[in-house]
Amino acid sequence: MAELVGEAPASALAVYAHPDDPEVSCGGTLARWAAAGTDVVVCVCAEGDKGSLDPAADGVRLAALRRREVEAAGAVLGVASHRFLGYHDGELEDDAELRGRLVALIREVKPEVVLCPDPTAVFFGQHYANHRDHRVVGWATLDAVAPAAANPHYFPDAGPAHQPAVLYLSGTLEPDVWIDITSVVERKAQAVECHSSQVGEPGEWLRTVVRQRAEAGGRRAGVQYAEGFRRLLLRQ
């Protein structure tokens, strides 16, 4: 039987690659938790400067626009603050620099839970391979959470050690817990609509897509709308 997670954490840190990734991946969960009083911080690792197929697009201007879209979407979801790491799209590496910055962020924010992409999810049917930036951020966050952030011998200059209690991996092929987003699915849709540089003009078609995807999760979870995650319990 599907396990539904009902209790909201005191604090949460969502770490994703591109400006629209948090809203698409876990926007309903963030909105539900924020409404329940969770202090939600969102970290966007890349600028979104290559988020256009137009050869004439200016990456600097696009990145600035997408940062404004992040702020607008965050206001819809109830995000407390954002962190922007400023990497260029396609140039993220799961290396000591990125892991160190994530460890420092985890130790600064001290989240009870961390959310990030599932890096093991690569092929979705015959039509989509998971973006490399998503996979890199997923591995780097996983490496930063377990064991680095909790061990004072890793990145000792990054602040006092902190162990998050739970890691939620989104976009997974193997969800084992679900969060009911029925009460906030429209808020998730509204937040996704803020990223008009990627999804086009807002409209009922987009809200329908968001609902349909959440409805598919809801069928597996036994509720109307849900988001699924692979969960790692990090505190014994």
VOGU-3710 file (C-alpha; in Angstrom, 3 decimals, decimal comma):
1> maelvgeapa> 0,000/0,000/0,000  1,282/3,479/-0,889  2,729/5,442/2,023  1,479/9,000/2,324  3,630/11,494/4,223  1,329/13,883/6,029  3,461/15,780/8,507  5,255/18,914/7,303  8,886/19,391/8,393  10,077/22,441/10,265
11> salavyahpd> 12,486/23,362/7,477  13,266/22,196/3,952  15,981/22,837/1,376  15,202/22,087/-2,276  18,266/21,825/-4,534  17,677/21,787/-8,294  19,553/22,533/-11,494  17,455/24,995/-13,497  15,116/27,841/-12,575  11,868/25,962/-13,310
21> dpevscggtl> 12,917/22,579/-11,908  11,660/23,012/-8,308  8,152/23,992/-9,390  7,875/21,165/-11,933  9,459/18,535/-9,680  8,035/19,280/-6,254  6,109/22,548/-6,392  3,026/21,042/-4,795  5,006/19,629/-1,899  6,800/22,923/-1,294
31> arwaaagtdv> 3,489/24,819/-1,409  1,804/22,412/1,004  4,687/22,510/3,437  5,052/26,300/3,266  1,335/26,693/3,988  1,809/24,469/7,039  4,638/26,643/8,356  7,740/24,979/6,895  10,656/27,345/6,289  11,366/26,544/2,627
41> vvcvcaegdk> 14,660/27,509/0,962  15,213/26,811/-2,738  18,672/26,556/-4,295  18,995/26,913/-8,082  22,407/25,770/-9,263  22,450/26,876/-12,919  21,442/30,168/-14,487  19,119/28,839/-17,159  21,162/30,767/-19,703  20,810/28,056/-22,367
51> gsldpaadgv> 17,076/27,618/-21,934  16,237/28,662/-25,476  16,482/27,115/-28,950  16,742/30,570/-30,549  20,325/30,998/-31,874  20,019/34,760/-31,338  18,968/34,524/-27,691  21,174/36,469/-25,276  22,174/34,138/-22,435  22,794/36,953/-19,951
61> rlaalrrrev> 19,378/38,498/-20,532  17,708/35,103/-20,453  19,365/34,261/-17,136  18,187/37,569/-15,657  14,642/36,935/-16,878  14,625/33,434/-15,484  15,814/34,647/-12,094  12,824/36,989/-11,986  10,604/34,034/-12,879  12,100/32,080/-9,964
71> eaagavlgva> 11,254/34,870/-7,559  7,700/35,124/-8,885  7,144/31,379/-8,645  8,630/31,322/-5,156  6,183/33,979/-4,031  3,317/31,800/-5,269  4,597/28,730/-3,413  5,525/30,566/-0,210  9,279/30,039/-0,488  11,134/31,866/2,277
81> shrflgyhdg> 14,326/32,523/0,299  16,383/31,491/-2,714  20,041/30,753/-3,257  21,555/31,045/-6,735  24,883/29,297/-7,356  25,393/30,903/-10,775  26,733/28,035/-12,878  26,158/28,047/-16,623  23,790/25,421/-18,011  25,665/22,290/-19,015
91> eleddaelrg> 28,752/23,153/-16,966  27,783/21,619/-13,632  30,120/18,938/-12,303  29,816/16,677/-9,284  33,165/17,880/-8,027  34,596/19,155/-4,754  33,656/22,743/-5,562  29,944/22,065/-6,051  29,769/19,596/-3,176  31,540/22,055/-0,900
101> rlvalirevk> 29,107/24,825/-1,758  26,160/22,537/-1,121  27,631/21,331/2,169  28,090/24,960/3,253  24,489/25,706/2,303  23,148/22,694/4,200  25,139/23,659/7,266  23,917/27,264/7,001  20,223/26,473/6,470  20,186/23,386/8,735
111> pevvlcpdpt> 17,180/21,833/6,984  15,232/18,984/8,470  14,649/17,654/4,954  16,420/18,069/1,614  14,812/17,567/-1,794  16,694/17,027/-5,062  16,461/15,077/-8,341  16,923/11,314/-8,321  20,230/10,935/-10,192  19,586/7,275/-10,967
121> avffgqhyan> 16,556/8,127/-13,109  17,923/8,383/-16,648  15,560/6,970/-19,273  11,855/7,815/-19,239  10,347/5,618/-21,937  11,611/6,030/-25,479  11,329/9,790/-25,720  13,201/11,408/-22,849  16,623/11,029/-21,280  17,013/12,926/-18,024
131> hrdhrvvgwa> 19,006/16,149/-18,446  22,659/15,811/-17,437  22,398/18,864/-15,157  19,585/17,156/-13,240  21,665/14,030/-12,756  24,763/15,970/-11,700  22,842/18,036/-9,154  21,198/14,897/-7,841  24,524/13,128/-7,285  26,208/16,219/-5,856
141> tldavapaaa> 23,353/16,815/-3,403  23,278/13,172/-2,393  27,045/13,281/-1,832  26,736/16,524/0,122  23,959/15,180/2,346  25,403/11,730/2,951  27,927/11,760/4,415  29,646/15,121/3,916  27,381/17,684/5,633  27,106/15,601/8,805
151> nphyfpdagp> 30,813/14,826/9,086  33,009/17,665/10,415  36,039/16,220/8,623  34,471/16,938/5,239  34,829/20,585/4,241  35,771/21,711/7,771  35,690/25,379/6,746  32,053/25,122/5,655  30,588/25,500/9,145  29,434/23,151/11,911
161> ahqpavlyls> 28,260/19,733/10,769  24,542/19,169/10,241  22,635/15,989/9,427  19,290/16,404/7,645  16,750/13,851/8,782  15,316/12,947/5,381  16,274/13,173/1,715  13,474/13,176/-0,856  14,450/12,316/-4,435  12,010/13,644/-7,029
171> gtlepdvwid> 11,559/12,605/-10,635  12,254/9,050/-9,563  11,365/5,846/-11,345  10,960/4,152/-7,959  8,767/6,319/-5,708  8,149/4,802/-2,294  6,371/7,696/-0,553  3,788/10,194/-1,719  2,670/13,651/-0,670  -0,949/14,640/-1,195
181> itsvverkaq> -0,993/17,965/-3,076  -4,723/18,068/-3,745  -5,191/21,265/-1,742  -2,375/23,077/-3,571  -2,332/21,648/-7,106  -3,659/24,917/-8,534  -0,920/26,803/-6,726  1,640/24,482/-8,286  0,150/25,171/-11,714  0,280/28,914/-11,081
191> avechssqvg> 3,948/28,655/-10,043  4,836/26,684/-13,183  3,072/29,343/-15,251  5,498/31,940/-13,861  8,214/30,347/-16,026  6,768/31,707/-19,249  10,187/31,801/-20,948  10,055/27,986/-20,859  6,366/27,066/-20,970  4,955/29,886/-23,080
201> epgewlrtvv> 1,926/31,961/-22,261  -0,144/30,764/-19,303  -3,370/29,035/-20,168  -5,745/26,244/-19,309  -3,690/23,808/-21,385  -0,735/24,163/-19,011  -2,859/23,875/-15,896  -4,390/20,735/-17,407  -0,946/19,211/-17,957  0,053/19,934/-14,352
211> rqraeaggrr> -3,189/18,412/-13,073  -2,857/15,333/-15,278  0,651/14,588/-14,050  -0,366/15,080/-10,441  -3,458/12,968/-11,032  -1,271/10,101/-12,254  0,637/10,295/-8,980  -2,610/10,519/-7,076  -3,881/7,279/-8,574  -0,814/5,480/-7,248
221> agvqyaegfr> -1,110/7,161/-3,856  -4,855/6,750/-3,424  -5,641/10,484/-3,425  -6,732/12,954/-6,083  -3,360/14,616/-6,718  0,084/13,639/-5,437  3,830/13,951/-5,938  6,006/10,880/-5,480  9,518/10,596/-4,075  12,170/8,056/-3,242
231> rlllrq> 12,907/8,639/0,443  16,110/8,148/2,400  15,858/8,249/6,203  19,193/9,606/7,382  18,746/9,797/11,152  18,397/6,564/13,056
//
